[in-house]
Amino acid sequence: MSPDLPPVVPSVTAELVGALPPRLRKRLDAGVTKLVARPAVRDGDTVRIAVDDDTDLVLHAPGGAVTRADAIRCGCLLAPDCLHRAAAASAAPVADEAPAGDPEKPETPDEPETAPAAEAEAADDAANAGRRAAARAVSDAAAAVLEAGTDGAGAVLQAELLHAAHTARLAGLPRLSAAAVAVVTGVRAARSGDPGYRLPDLAGALAGVLGVAHRLPHATGPELTDLRGTARQPYRPDGSLRLYGLFTEPVLTATGYAGAVTWTADAEGRLYTVSDVAPGGPARATGAADRAVRIGDTSLTHRELSRAGLAVSGATVSPTGRLGAGAGVRAVRASGVAWRAEPLDRLWAVPAAEQVSRALNGERELLFLEVTPVGAVRETAGDCLLADCDGLSVLLTTAHDDPSLPCRENLRLLAAAGRGRLRIVARLVPGPFPRALLLAAEHPADPDARVDLGLDRLQHADLPGGAVAPPDRALPAGDEAPLHLLRRRVHQAVSGGRRVLAFAGDRPGDGARLRRAGLTTAGDLLDDLHAAAADRSRDVFGRLLPADTDRFGRSWLAAAVYTDAVERALCADAWGATATGAGGARPPATPIH
């Protein structure tokens, strides 16, 4: 995936790849690799790539995304059915297929049903049949990606999943469509060596799309409504609001979007966000913080709003707390308060265990903690900050690893600050050890100031006098259930496909170890996963028949759902919190906008 190319909607990629003859499909992955290595020149809404000395490839992206197949033009002799157009679409980030209309218009009640009952019932049956077919198509395409793993899921398999995602959107299943697109994005990030790629995130995306596709055909009532999702967030009127700035965080996604989100709170502790996210890279993530917020006529930038306040009249708010910027919204600058002053002080008064319970149950994604930095901890992914939170050791990690953002260097300086208790804002990372992504913190030398870890850049001069870097610390030792034996196989299947689990290896020992630890179900699921991977039938001539991707997909999904549920339970236990069962919402790794 090349960040130099504009995002391309799934239907365009599916159309261009589907039009290729079989001989060119076999060369598509090599064509993507070759095209990504060529320089891309952007001029306004147009991106031009010199395929060779005599041929240019042009992508026209009005509004920031390629939405039509004819917006990708090539000058070679085989155009328009050439390899270059399909390669460009396969190398580009995947764009959102946003519906038309005003996304910030308040939701209105549905119009009364006027069709005759018989016609309405027939239409509903047809819609149900279409949804079932679309769910089946997405399930088959996602199972094929899982079968191949990221190593084998080339541009053709990705295009098939994008085509299924487009079909799901047309069938009125936006949640399933978005989940399928997230899988393609993760696969492209893995194959391109994107530093932001995380194998657990892709495993979670695959489990999400397979889980929704599995449940949709049998769902009814509120469950069906939840599984279908919404194409856009409805904005409801919320009257007048008096908001106080908390912090601003950069947004940098694998899908090619970047920007900034400012978090605010009202006097009752309810959280609201103001976002500015659009196609772009790290430069846009840092630059958006200095742009004016798009609410009313205020000239406040995101940085300024994070320290100030906002008085809003005629406010519209989405279910996730995002503030709308419709024509009827008015906003003016107001005074802000320090974190230790009312009304923001009450956010840190809630016990950490209760906050973690809310995060695990999907009620609130942020944690407001008061911690004492202990020292730095070295991990494979980089340095982390070990802190004490009321007797509980918590590992604080960076929210972004991009070197253009100051997250990691700020974390190192906070570890060397040597100050006592600090108030921080973090995002929960589920796991058997208390861990969170550090987003903002009190200034180490001034408790009335705050530092946005992804935007503000701390200097050594900002540290209290005499502060020195403490020695590296080791993680606290403790007994851990051997759930990693199952989790490792779940992740191995995502990266290497079914074939890496098809060999017997040490699977009997792993299953027995899980059972000895009291994880009988985990042992059974592991054995079943290996059996499904190795299950290959032969025809009468002894030739291997195609693998049963459906059975392997179901076995893998069962193992992934179980692992997620147990990890949530272990996370809740580590924090002394409570969580719902496997059906509870897992907190997202990045904010939803």
C-alpha positions in Angstrom: 0.0 0.0 0.0 1.4 3.3 -1.1 0.6 6.5 0.9 1.6 8.5 -2.1 -1.5 7.4 -4.0 -5.0 8.8 -3.4 -7.6 6.4 -1.8 -9.6 4.3 -4.2 -13.2 3.1 -3.3 -13.6 -0.7 -3.2 -15.9 -0.9 -6.2 -13.3 0.6 -8.5 -10.6 -1.8 -7.4 -12.9 -4.7 -7.8 -14.0 -3.6 -11.3 -10.5 -3.1 -12.6 -9.1 -6.3 -11.2 -12.2 -8.3 -12.4 -11.7 -7.0 -15.9 -8.2 -8.5 -16.2 -7.7 -11.7 -18.2 -6.3 -14.7 -16.3 -2.8 -14.2 -17.6 -2.6 -10.7 -16.3 -4.1 -11.6 -12.9 -1.2 -13.9 -12.4 1.2 -10.9 -12.9 -0.8 -8.5 -10.8 1.1 -8.8 -7.5 4.4 -8.3 -9.4 2.8 -5.3 -11.1 1.8 -3.8 -7.8 5.4 -4.1 -6.4 6.9 -2.5 -9.6 4.4 0.3 -9.6 4.9 1.2 -5.9 8.6 1.6 -6.6 7.9 4.3 -9.2 7.8 8.0 -8.1 4.4 9.6 -7.8 3.9 13.4 -8.5 0.8 15.1 -7.1 -0.7 18.2 -8.7 -3.9 19.2 -6.9 -6.4 16.4 -7.4 -4.2 14.6 -9.9 -1.5 12.1 -9.1 0.9 11.1 -12.0 3.1 8.0 -12.1 5.8 7.5 -14.8 5.4 3.8 -15.6 8.3 4.0 -18.0 9.9 6.7 -20.2 7.0 6.8 -22.6 4.0 5.9 -20.4 2.2 7.8 -17.7 -0.5 6.6 -15.3 -2.8 9.3 -14.0 -5.2 9.1 -11.1 -7.8 11.8 -10.8 -9.2 12.1 -7.2 -11.7 15.0 -6.9 -12.5 15.4 -3.2 -9.5 13.3 -2.2 -10.6 9.9 -3.5 -10.9 8.0 -6.7 -14.6 7.1 -7.1 -14.8 6.0 -10.8 -12.8 3.5 -12.8 -12.3 6.0 -15.7 -10.6 8.3 -13.2 -7.5 6.0 -13.5 -6.1 6.5 -17.0 -3.0 4.8 -18.5 -1.1 5.7 -21.7 0.1 2.2 -22.6 -1.1 0.2 -25.6 -3.2 -2.3 -23.6 -5.3 0.4 -21.9 -8.0 0.5 -20.7 -7.8 -3.2 -19.8 -4.1 -3.0 -18.8 -2.3 -4.2 -15.7 -1.2 -0.8 -14.7 -4.7 0.6 -13.8 -5.5 -2.5 -11.7 -2.1 -2.3 -10.0 -2.6 1.3 -9.1 -6.0 0.6 -7.5 -4.6 -2.4 -5.7 -1.6 -0.4 -4.3 -3.7 2.6 -3.1 -5.3 3.0 0.3 -9.0 1.9 0.4 -11.4 4.9 0.5 -14.7 5.0 2.4 -17.8 4.7 0.2 -19.6 7.4 2.1 -23.3 7.8 1.2 -24.6 11.0 -0.3 -26.3 13.6 1.9 -25.5 15.8 4.8 -23.7 13.7 7.4 -24.5 16.2 10.1 -28.2 16.5 9.5 -30.2 15.6 12.7 -31.9 12.2 12.4 -35.6 12.4 11.6 -38.2 9.8 12.3 -38.9 7.2 9.6 -41.7 8.0 7.2 -44.8 6.0 7.8 -45.3 2.7 5.9 -47.5 3.3 2.9 -47.0 0.2 0.8 -49.6 -2.6 1.1 -48.8 -5.3 3.7 -48.2 -8.0 1.1 -45.8 -5.8 -0.9 -43.9 -4.8 2.2 -43.5 -8.5 3.3 -42.3 -9.5 -0.2 -39.8 -6.6 -0.2 -38.6 -7.6 3.2 -38.1 -11.2 2.1 -36.2 -10.1 -0.9 -34.0 -7.8 1.3 -33.4 -10.7 3.7 -32.3 -12.9 0.8 -30.0 -10.2 -0.5 -28.5 -9.7 2.9 -27.9 -13.5 3.4 -26.3 -13.7 0.0 -24.1 -10.7 0.7 -23.0 -12.1 4.1 -22.2 -15.4 2.4 -20.1 -13.7 -0.2 -18.1 -11.7 2.4 -17.7 -14.8 4.6 -16.3 -16.8 1.6 -14.0 -14.0 0.5 -12.7 -13.5 4.1 -12.2 -17.2 4.6 -10.2 -17.3 1.4 -7.9 -14.5 2.8 -7.5 -16.4 6.0 -6.8 -19.6 4.1 -3.9 -17.9 2.2 -2.7 -15.7 5.1 -1.1 -12.3 4.5 1.8 -14.0 2.7 -0.5 -15.4 0.1 -3.4 -13.0 0.0 -2.4 -11.0 -3.1 -4.2 -8.4 -5.0 -6.7 -10.8 -6.6 -8.0 -12.1 -3.2 -8.1 -8.6 -1.9 -10.2 -7.4 -4.9 -12.6 -10.3 -4.3 -13.1 -9.2 -0.7 -13.5 -5.6 -1.8 -16.1 -6.7 -4.3 -17.9 -8.6 -1.5 -17.7 -5.5 0.7 -19.3 -3.4 -2.0 -22.0 -5.9 -2.4 -22.7 -5.9 1.3 -22.9 -2.1 1.3 -25.5 -2.2 -1.6 -27.4 -4.8 0.4 -27.7 -2.4 3.4 -24.9 -4.0 5.5 -22.5 -1.1 6.2 -21.0 -2.7 9.3 -20.1 -5.8 7.4 -18.8 -3.8 4.5 -16.6 -1.6 6.7 -15.2 -4.7 8.5 -14.2 -6.3 5.2 -12.5 -3.1 4.0 -10.6 -3.1 7.3 -9.3 -6.6 6.6 -8.0 -5.6 3.1 -6.3 -2.5 4.6 -4.6 -4.7 7.2 -3.5 -7.2 4.6 -2.0 -4.4 2.4 -0.2 -2.9 5.4 1.3 -6.3 6.2 2.4 -7.0 2.7 3.9 -3.6 2.2 5.9 -3.6 5.5 4.0 -0.7 6.9 5.5 0.2 10.3 2.0 0.8 11.6 0.9 -2.7 10.9 0.0 -4.8 14.0 -0.8 -8.5 13.6 -3.3 -8.6 16.5 -5.3 -5.7 14.9 -5.6 -7.7 11.6 -6.6 -10.8 13.6 -9.2 -8.8 15.3 -10.5 -7.4 12.0 -10.7 -10.9 10.5 -12.6 -12.2 13.6 -14.9 -9.2 13.3 -15.9 -9.7 9.7 -16.3 -13.5 10.0 -18.3 -13.1 13.2 -20.7 -10.6 11.8 -21.1 -12.6 8.6 -21.8 -15.8 10.6 -24.4 -14.2 12.8 -26.2 -12.0 10.3 -28.3 -14.8 8.6 -29.8 -15.9 11.9 -30.3 -12.5 13.6 -33.6 -10.7 14.2 -34.8 -7.6 15.9 -32.3 -5.4 17.8 -29.5 -7.9 17.1 -30.0 -7.6 13.3 -30.1 -3.8 13.6 -26.8 -3.8 15.4 -25.2 -6.2 13.0 -26.4 -4.2 10.0 -24.9 -1.0 11.4 -25.4 2.5 10.0 -23.9 4.0 6.8 -23.4 7.3 8.6 -23.7 8.5 12.2 -26.9 10.3 12.9 -26.6 13.7 14.6 -29.2 14.6 17.2 -29.9 18.0 18.6 -28.4 18.5 22.1 -29.3 22.1 22.9 -26.7 24.3 24.5 -23.4 23.0 25.8 -20.6 24.5 27.9 -17.5 22.5 27.2 -14.0 22.4 28.7 -10.9 21.4 26.6 -9.1 18.2 27.7 -6.4 17.4 25.1 -5.8 16.9 21.4 -4.5 13.8 19.8 -3.2 13.2 16.3 -5.0 10.7 14.1 -2.9 8.6 11.7 -4.6 5.5 10.2 -3.5 2.7 8.0 -6.3 3.6 5.6 -4.6 6.8 4.5 -6.5 9.3 6.7 -4.9 11.7 9.1 -5.8 14.7 11.2 -6.5 15.7 14.8 -9.3 15.1 17.4 -9.8 17.4 20.4 -11.5 15.9 23.4 -13.7 18.1 25.6 -16.0 17.5 28.6 -19.1 19.2 30.0 -19.8 19.9 33.7 -21.3 16.4 34.2 -18.2 14.6 32.8 -19.7 13.7 29.4 -17.1 13.6 26.7 -17.4 15.3 23.3 -15.0 15.4 20.4 -14.2 17.9 17.6 -12.4 16.2 14.7 -10.6 17.2 11.5 -9.8 14.0 9.7 -9.2 13.7 5.9 -7.0 11.8 3.5 -3.3 12.5 4.3 -0.2 11.5 6.1 1.8 12.5 9.2 2.2 16.1 8.0 -1.6 16.5 8.0 -1.8 14.9 11.5 0.4 17.6 12.9 -0.8 20.4 10.7 -4.5 19.8 11.6 -3.8 20.7 15.2 -3.1 24.3 14.2 -6.3 24.6 12.0 -9.4 26.3 13.3 -12.1 23.9 14.6 -15.0 23.7 12.3 -17.8 24.6 14.6 -19.7 27.9 14.3 -17.7 31.0 13.8 -15.0 30.4 16.4 -11.4 30.9 15.3 -10.0 28.6 18.0 -7.5 26.0 16.7 -7.5 22.5 18.0 -4.4 23.2 20.2 -6.1 26.3 21.7 -9.4 24.5 22.3 -7.6 21.7 24.2 -6.6 24.3 26.8 -9.6 26.6 26.5 -13.4 26.1 26.4 -16.3 26.3 24.1 -19.9 27.6 24.5 -22.1 25.9 21.9 -25.8 26.6 21.1 -27.9 24.5 18.7 -25.4 21.7 19.2 -25.8 18.4 17.3 -24.1 15.3 18.6 -23.5 11.8 17.2 -23.9 8.6 19.3 -20.1 8.6 19.8 -20.0 12.1 21.1 -18.7 13.9 18.0 -20.0 17.4 17.6 -21.6 18.4 14.4 -20.8 21.6 12.5 -24.1 22.2 10.7 -25.4 25.6 9.6 -27.5 26.0 12.7 -24.7 25.5 15.2 -23.2 28.5 17.0 -20.0 28.4 19.0 -17.9 31.0 20.8 -14.7 30.7 22.8 -14.9 30.3 26.6 -12.5 30.0 29.4 -10.9 26.6 30.2 -9.8 25.1 33.5 -6.9 23.0 34.7 -7.2 19.2 35.1 -7.2 19.6 38.9 -10.0 22.2 38.9 -13.7 21.6 38.7 -15.4 20.3 36.7 -12.6 18.3 35.0 -11.3 17.1 38.4 -14.2 14.7 38.7 -13.0 12.7 35.8 -10.0 11.5 37.8 -12.1 10.8 40.9 -13.6 7.7 39.4 -11.7 4.5 40.5 -9.4 3.0 37.9 -11.2 -0.4 38.1 -14.6 1.2 37.4 -13.1 3.1 34.4 -11.6 -0.1 33.0 -15.0 -1.8 33.4 -16.6 0.9 31.3 -13.9 0.6 28.6 -14.3 -3.2 28.4 -18.0 -2.9 28.2 -17.8 -0.3 25.4 -19.2 2.6 27.4 -16.1 4.9 27.4 -12.7 4.4 25.7 -10.5 6.8 27.7 -8.9 6.2 31.2 -8.3 9.2 33.5 -5.6 8.0 35.9 -3.2 9.4 38.5 0.1 7.6 38.4 3.6 7.8 39.7 6.3 7.1 37.0 8.7 4.3 38.1 11.0 4.0 35.1 11.4 2.9 31.6 10.8 -0.7 30.4 12.4 -2.0 27.3 10.3 -4.1 25.0 10.7 -5.4 21.4 8.5 -2.6 20.1 10.4 0.1 22.0 10.6 1.8 25.4 7.6 1.9 27.6 6.9 3.7 30.9 6.2 1.7 34.0 4.0 3.6 36.5 2.3 2.9 39.8 -1.4 3.5 39.9 -2.6 3.2 43.5 -0.5 0.1 44.1 -1.1 -1.3 40.6 1.8 -1.5 38.1 0.7 -0.1 34.8 2.6 -0.2 31.5 2.2 3.0 29.4 3.0 2.8 25.7 3.0 5.2 22.8 -0.2 5.6 20.8 1.8 6.1 17.5 5.2 4.9 16.4 5.6 7.2 13.4 8.9 9.0 13.9 7.4 12.3 12.7 5.3 12.4 15.9 7.0 13.0 19.2 5.2 10.3 21.1 8.2 8.0 21.9 10.6 10.8 22.8 8.1 12.4 25.1 7.5 9.1 26.8 11.3 8.7 27.5 11.5 12.2 28.9 8.5 11.6 31.2 10.2 8.5 32.5 13.2 10.6 33.3 11.2 13.4 34.9 11.5 12.0 38.4 8.3 13.9 39.5 5.8 12.4 41.9 2.2 11.8 40.9 1.0 12.8 37.4 -2.5 12.9 36.0 -2.7 11.2 32.6 -5.2 10.4 29.9 -4.8 7.0 28.3 -6.6 4.4 26.2 -7.0 0.8 27.5 -5.1 -2.0 25.8 -6.7 -5.3 26.8 -4.3 -7.9 28.0 -3.2 -10.0 31.1 -1.0 -7.1 32.3 -2.4 -3.6 33.0 -1.4 -1.7 29.9 -2.6 1.6 28.2 -1.7 3.9 25.4 -0.5 7.3 26.8 -2.3 10.2 25.1 -1.8 13.2 27.4 -0.2 14.0 30.8 0.4 16.8 33.2 3.5 18.8 32.5 6.3 17.3 34.7 7.3 20.8 36.0 3.9 22.6 36.0 0.8 20.8 37.3 -1.4 23.5 35.8 -0.1 22.8 32.3 -0.6 19.6 30.2 1.3 17.9 27.4 -0.4 16.3 24.4 2.0 13.4 23.8 1.4 13.1 20.1 1.7 16.9 19.3 3.7 18.8 22.0 7.4 18.1 22.1 9.0 18.1 25.5 12.6 19.3 26.0 15.1 18.4 28.6 14.7 21.9 29.9 11.1 21.2 30.7 12.1 18.5 33.3 12.5 19.4 37.0 16.0 20.4 38.1 18.2 17.4 38.8 16.0 14.9 36.9 18.0 12.0 35.5 16.9 9.0 33.6 16.2 6.1 36.0 17.6 2.6 35.2 15.5 0.4 33.0 13.1 -1.7 34.9 11.8 -5.3 34.4 8.2 -6.1 34.2 6.8 -7.4 37.4 6.9 -11.2 37.5 3.6 -13.1 37.9 1.8 -16.2 37.0 0.1 -16.1 33.6 -2.3 -18.5 32.1 -0.7 -20.2 29.0 -3.4 -18.7 26.7 -0.5 -17.6 24.5 -0.3 -21.2 23.1 -3.7 -20.7 21.5 -3.3 -17.0 20.7 0.0 -17.8 18.9 -1.7 -20.3 16.6 -4.6 -17.9 15.9 -2.1 -15.2 14.8 0.1 -17.7 12.9 -2.9 -18.6 10.8 -3.5 -14.9 9.9 0.1 -14.4 8.7 0.9 -17.7 7.2 -2.4 -19.2 6.3 -3.9 -22.6 6.9 -0.7 -24.4 5.8 1.4 -23.3 8.8 -1.1 -25.1 11.1 -1.4 -28.2 8.9 1.7 -29.9 10.3 1.4 -31.9 13.5 4.4 -30.4 15.2 4.0 -30.0 19.0 0.2 -29.6 19.0 -0.5 -32.5 21.4 1.8 -31.0 23.9 0.3 -27.6 23.7 -3.3 -29.0 24.1 -2.2 -31.0 27.1 -0.5 -28.0 28.7 -3.6 -25.9 28.3 -5.7 -28.7 29.9 -3.3 -29.0 32.8 -3.7 -25.3 33.4 -7.5 -25.7 33.6 -8.1 -24.3 30.1 -9.9 -27.4 28.8 -11.9 -25.5 26.2 -8.7 -23.8 24.9 -7.1 -27.2 24.5 -10.1 -28.6 22.6 -10.2 -25.5 20.3 -6.5 -25.8 19.6 -6.8 -29.5 18.6 -9.8 -28.7 16.4 -8.0 -25.8 14.7 -5.1 -28.1 13.8 -7.4 -30.8 12.7 -9.3 -28.4 10.4 -6.1 -27.1 9.0 -4.8 -30.6 8.2 -8.1 -31.9 6.8 -7.5 -32.5 3.1 -9.4 -35.1 1.1 -8.3 -36.9 -2.1 -10.1 -37.9 -5.1 -10.2 -41.5 -6.6 -6.9 -40.8 -8.3 -5.2 -39.8 -5.0 -5.1 -36.1 -5.9 -5.6 -33.5 -3.2 -9.0 -31.8 -3.3 -9.4 -28.1 -2.5 -9.4 -27.5 1.3 -12.6 -26.9 3.2 -12.1 -23.2 3.8 -15.5 -22.9 5.5 -14.6 -25.5 8.2 -11.2 -24.0 8.8 -12.7 -20.5 9.0 -15.3 -21.6 11.6 -12.6 -23.4 13.7 -10.3 -20.3 13.6 -13.2 -18.0 14.5 -14.2 -20.1 17.5 -10.5 -20.0 18.7 -10.3 -16.2 18.1 -13.6 -15.4 19.9 -12.6 -17.6 22.9 -9.2 -16.0 23.1 -10.7 -12.5 23.0 -13.2 -13.4 25.8 -10.5 -14.9 28.0 -8.2 -12.0 27.4 -10.9 -9.6 28.4 -11.5 -11.6 31.6 -7.8 -11.6 32.4 -7.6 -7.8 31.7 -10.5 -7.2 34.0 -8.9 -9.3 36.7 -5.5 -7.5 36.3 -7.2 -4.2 36.9 -9.6 -5.5 39.6 -12.5 -4.6 37.2 -15.6 -6.4 35.8 -16.5 -7.0 32.2 -19.3 -8.4 30.2 -19.1 -11.7 28.3 -17.8 -12.4 24.9 -20.5 -10.3 23.3 -19.2 -7.1 25.0 -17.6 -4.5 22.8 -13.8 -4.4 22.7 -12.3 -0.9 23.0 -10.9 0.3 19.7 -7.2 0.8 19.2 -7.8 4.1 17.4 -10.7 6.5 17.9 -13.8 6.2 15.8 -14.6 9.3 13.8 
